[in-house]
């Protein structure tokens, strides 16, 4: 993490189970707990933007297709997503 003058201190209460997850994840990622929380917060904001861009791309891609073609594409995307979510 960068110099303390570049940051604002925020006090945050979290359940013990979440604190444990943060500790474990920080250790796994070789960073401080503070850096882990910052990285995860930043990621949550960027992933929303990426998802918005993906939805716009998908809408544009499906716009010129028939309902049947669109349904097949969406079903395949969902199947692949579910496989991805189940992967270790």
C-alpha positions in Angstrom: 0.0 0.0 0.0 1.2 3.5 -0.6 2.1 6.1 2.0 -0.3 6.9 4.8 -0.7 10.5 3.8 -2.4 9.3 0.6 -5.2 7.5 2.5 -8.0 8.3 4.9 -8.6 6.2 8.0 -12.0 4.5 8.1 -13.2 2.5 11.1 -15.3 -0.4 10.1 -17.1 -3.0 12.2 -17.4 -6.5 10.6 -18.6 -9.8 11.9 -15.9 -12.1 13.2 -16.4 -14.6 10.4 -15.8 -11.9 7.8 -12.7 -10.7 9.7 -11.4 -14.3 9.5 -12.0 -14.4 5.8 -10.2 -11.1 5.3 -7.2 -12.4 7.3 -7.0 -15.6 5.4 -7.4 -13.9 2.0 -4.8 -11.2 2.9 -2.3 -13.9 3.9 -3.0 -15.9 0.7 -2.5 -12.8 -1.4 0.6 -11.7 0.5 -0.7 -8.3 1.5 -1.9 -6.5 4.6 -5.5 -6.8 5.7 -6.0 -3.2 4.9 -4.6 -3.7 1.4 -6.8 -6.7 1.0 -10.0 -4.8 1.9 -9.0 -1.9 -0.4 -8.3 -4.3 -3.3 -11.7 -6.0 -2.8 -13.6 -2.7 -2.6 -11.9 -1.4 -5.7 -12.6 -4.6 -7.5 -16.3 -4.4 -6.6 -16.6 -1.0 -8.3 -14.7 -2.0 -11.5 -16.6 -5.3 -11.9 -19.9 -3.3 -12.0 -18.5 -1.2 -14.9 -17.3 -4.4 -16.7 -20.7 -6.0 -16.2 -22.5 -2.9 -17.6 -20.2 -3.0 -20.6 -20.9 -6.7 -21.1 -24.6 -6.2 -20.9 -24.5 -3.4 -23.5 -22.4 -5.6 -25.8 -24.8 -8.5 -25.3 -27.8 -6.4 -26.1 -26.2 -5.0 -29.2 -25.1 -8.6 -30.3 -28.6 -10.0 -29.8 -30.5 -7.0 -31.3 -30.3 -8.3 -34.9 -31.0 -11.9 -34.2 -34.2 -13.8 -34.0 -35.7 -14.8 -30.7 -34.8 -18.4 -31.3 -31.1 -17.5 -32.0 -31.0 -15.2 -29.0 -32.4 -17.8 -26.7 -29.8 -20.4 -27.9 -27.0 -17.9 -27.3 -28.3 -16.9 -23.8 -28.8 -20.6 -22.8 -25.2 -21.4 -23.8 -23.8 -18.4 -22.0 -25.7 -19.4 -18.8 -24.5 -23.0 -19.0 -20.9 -21.8 -19.4 -21.3 -19.4 -16.6 -22.6 -22.1 -14.3 -19.7 -24.4 -15.2 -17.3 -21.6 -14.5 -18.9 -20.9 -11.1 -18.7 -24.6 -10.1 -15.0 -24.8 -11.1 -12.5 -24.9 -8.2 
